[in-house]
Amino acid sequence: MDMKIETAFTKMMNIQYPIIGAPMFLVSNPDMVVAISEAGGIGTMPSLNFRPAEKFAEAVKEIKSRTKKPIGVNIIVNKSNSRSTQDLKAALDHGVDLFITSLGSPKDVIYEAHRQGAKVICDVINLEHAKKVQDLGADGVIAVGAGAGGHAGPISPIVLVSWLQKQLDIPVIAAGGIADGATMASMLTLGASAVSVGTRFIASKEATIDSAYKDAIVKSSPEDIVMTTRLSGTPAAVIKTPYIERIGLDLPWYMKALKNQKLTKKYIVPIIHFLGSKALEEAATGPSWKTVWSAGQSVGLIEEILSCEEIIRKLVTEYEETLANTPRLTQ
């Protein structure tokens, strides 16, 4: 029988290791999801990686035909995502086991998922939001701390995980700065039920992104990661490139003004999301002067491109080595 790392999350999802392959916009794909789940973690992907919506349903169907292990899908639940209801139905129709919600209220996702026996965990960056989703019936939260890729929170993951774990009754998953077994061990020692690993899987063989993006992950340091609101209006972590330096890290004053006005906010936010998504897509899929690469500070811990299975094995092996070598009290 294969060895396991048992936590509340692994028992809830019936998986071998408490490792989530984080859903990454324009990076996560069916091959990655299958490989991560087959290796003992749980692979996930954003529904919005597939356009039109029919492509998403086809992708989920393909994944479920290739693995019997649990898989997950990320759904953006704010009003800018007009596909959320359609994508949720398609995912449930094809037997998705786990939903990760972000940027809005997960109420409808929790209700529909629970009706079919699926689980829901929610991205949070503070205690207030964590308590709200717990009250709505969420099965867990992902504590997105400083240093995470994408929409990262401002609080250190060491503090955020400890804080939420003591205040909540549901599992807390750590996100931010986790790319090797030592960082994984640190989060589980703090009481996290699992780790959500994103940036490490960008530098994977299964990631069908431009090679320059993977090379940037391997070559970058934590100091190369900056926070920008230019992509979505919400702070997001990206690698500092000449293009990012040229356009600056803040929204133009007129977009910021329109976003802050009640009458224009509902119109300008989708436009900001669309423009940011196009820039990310161009840079992720081919050479572009508009180089916008999403990544977290854990780039400094990544030294090579490996398969998803190798990444999982390395995380687990290093995790065991870290625990074995941890200093203990002696007489």
N, C-alpha and C positions, 0 to 999 in steps of 0.2 A: 504493500500500500504506500502511495506517495506521501511524503511528509507534508504537513500543513502548518500555517501560521494562523491560529484560530482567534478570531475576535468576534464581537457582536455583528460586525458588518459581513464577515465571511460566512457566518452562520445564517444570517438573513438572506444572503444571495446565493448560498451554497457554492462557494468558490474556494479555491485552494489557498490563495494568497490575498492579503488585504491591499491590493494594488489596482487602482483604476487607471486605465489609459485615457487621459482626459480628452474630452471632445474639443478638437481644435478647428477653428474656421479655416476652410480651404486646405487643411492638412490631413485630418483623419479621413480614412477611406475604408472600404470593405476589407481589403487585405489586412490592414492594421487591426481592425476590430476582431477579425477571425483569429489572427496570430496571437494577439494579447489574451483573448479568452481561452484559446487552446493551450496557452502556456501557463494558465492557472490564475490569471488576473481577470478583469472584466474590461473588454474593449467597448468604447463608446464613440459616437460621432454626432456632430450637429446635423439636424434635419436640413438646415439651410445650405449645407454643402452640395445639395443636389437640386438642380433647377431644370425644368419645371418640377412641381410637386410629384408628378408621376414617376420621375427618376428616383426620388427618395423611396417610394414604395417598392420600386424594383430593387433598389440596393438592399433594403431590409430583407426582402424575400430571398435575395441571393445569399446574404450572410446566414440567414436561418437554415438555408439548404446546405451550408458548408460547415456549420458547427452546431452541436446540441448544447453547448455551454451557454450560460447567461450572457446577454449583450445589453448595451444601453444606448439611449438616444438623448441628446440635449435639445431642449425646445426653449427658444426665447419667448417669454410670456408677456412682454410689454406690447402696447398697442401698435408699435411699428411693424410687428410681424403679423401680417394678414393671413399667414398660412398655419398658424399654431393649431387651430382646431382640426384642420384637414390632416396635418402631419401627425397629430396625436392619434386620430382615428386609424390612419394607415399603419402606424407603429403597433397599436394594440391589435389590429386585425391580423398582423403577422407575428404576434407573440413576443414583442419586446419585453424584457424582464425588468428593466430599470430606466427611469426617466430622471434626467438632471435638468432642473429649471434654473433660469437666470433672467435678471433684469425685469422683474415684475412679480405679480401675484401668482402663486402656483395653485390657487384654489381649484380651478376647473381640472387641471392636470391630476391633482391628487384625487379628486372625486372619481374621475373616469378610470384612472389607473387602478385604484383600489377595487373598483367594481369587477375588474378582470384579474385581480391577484398580483398586479405589478407593483413595484416599489417606486417611491419618489424621494429624491434627495435634492436639496436646494442650495444654490450658491448664496452665501451670506458673507458680509464683511464686518458685521457688528452684532451685538447681543440683541438689540431691539428687533432687527429683522429676523434673527434666529428664533426668538420667542414667538414672533408672529407666525412663522411657517410651522413651528412645532404645534401651536394652537390650531392650525388648519389641518393638522394630521400628517405632516411630513414624516417620512421614515428615517430621516437623517439630514444633516447639513454638511455642506462643504465649506470649511472655514478658509476663505480665500484671503491669504495674508499678503503683506508687503513682500515683493520679490517674485510674485507669481507672474506668469505671462498673461496676456489678454487683460481683462478688466480686474485688476488687482486692487485689494483694499490697502489702507494706510497702516494697519496695525501689524507688528511683528508676528509671524506665525507661531513663534514660541509662546507669546502672550495670548494671542487669539485662541489657539487650540486649548490652552490651559483654562482660560476664562470660560469659554463656551462649554467645555467638558464638565466644569463644575456647576454650571448654571442650568444645563439642559438634561432632559431625561431620554433623549434620543442620541444615536451615534453621531460623533463628530469626525469628519474626514478632513485631513490636513491637505492644504494646497499652497504651494509657494516655496521655491527653493529646494525641492526634493528631486534629486537626480542620481543618487547613489545609495548604497545600503546604510551608510552612516547617517545621512539625513533622514532616511526612512526610519531607522531605529530611534532617532531623536524624537520624531513625532509620535511613534507608537508608545515610547516611554512616557510621554506627556499625557497619554490617555486617548490619543486618536485611535479610532477603530479601523482606519485605512488611510492610505495616502493617494492623492490624485496627482498623477505624473503626466505633465504635458510636454514641456520643452525637450526632455530627454528623448521622446519618441519622434520629434521632428527630425533628429539625426538618426533615422532608422532606414534600413534598406527598403522597407515596404512603403515608405512615404513617397508618393509620386509628385514631388515638388521639384522646382528647379535646383540643380546641384549647387548653385551659388548660395542658396538659402541654407542648405545643409552645411556647406563649408563655413558660412557665417556663424552658425551655431557652435561649431567646433572651435573656431578661431576667436570668438568673442570672449570678453571678460565681463564680470558683473558690472563693471564701471561703464560698459557700453550700452547698458539698458537704461532707457529714459521713459518717462510717463508723458503721454500726449492725449489731449482731448480732441485733436483734429479728426480722428477717425470716426468717432461715434458720439462725441459730446460728453462721454464718460471717460475718466482717466484709464488709459490702456498702455501696457508695457510693450515697447518695441526696441529693436536694435537701432542705435544711433548711426545713421548713414548720412552722406552729404545731402541727400534730398530732405531727410527729416530736419537736419540743421538749417537748411535753406527756408523751409516753410514755417519753422517754429513749432512749438509744442501746444499752443493754445488756439482755440477757434478764432477766426477773424472777428473783430468787434461787432460787426453788423449781424453775423450769425449768432453770436453770444446774446446780443440784445433781443433778437427775434426768438431765440430759445427760451429766454427768461420772461417773455410776454405770454400771458395766458391765451390770448386770441390767436397768436401765431405759432405757439409751441407745437401743436399737433401737426402742423404742416412742415415746419422746418426740421423737426427731429428725423422723420423718414428720409428727408433729403440729405442730412448729415450722414446718416447710416449708409445710404446708397453710395455717396461719393467716397466714403471711407472704405466700403466693401470693394469698390472697383479698384482702388489703389492697392489694397491687399491682394486682390486676385491677380492683377497684372504682375506684381512682384513675385508672388508665390509660384506662378505657372510658367514664367519665362523671363528672359532678360528685359529689364525695364529701367528707364532713367528715374522712374518713380519708385525707388526701392523702399518698400515698407514691409519689414519683416517682424511679425509678432514673436516675442520670446520673453522668458523670465530670466532672473538673475542666475539661475542654476546653469546657464551657459558656461560659467567658469568651472563647472565640474564635469563637463563633457569633453572627451578627448578623441572620440572615434565614432564612426558610423557602424552600427551593429544591426542585426535583425531584431525584431520585436521579441522573439523568443530569447535571444541572447541577452537582451536588456533585462527581461524579467529574471532570468537565471542569475545574472550578475547582481541585481538588486538583492535577491534572496541570499545569495552566498555572502555578499558583503554585510548584509544585515546580521547574519549569524556570526561572522567574524568580529563585527563591532561589539556585539553583546559579549562574546567570549573574551574580548580584550579590554572590556570596560573596567577601569580601576574599582576595586572594592575595599571596604574596610578590613583592616588586618590588625592583629594584636601585636 
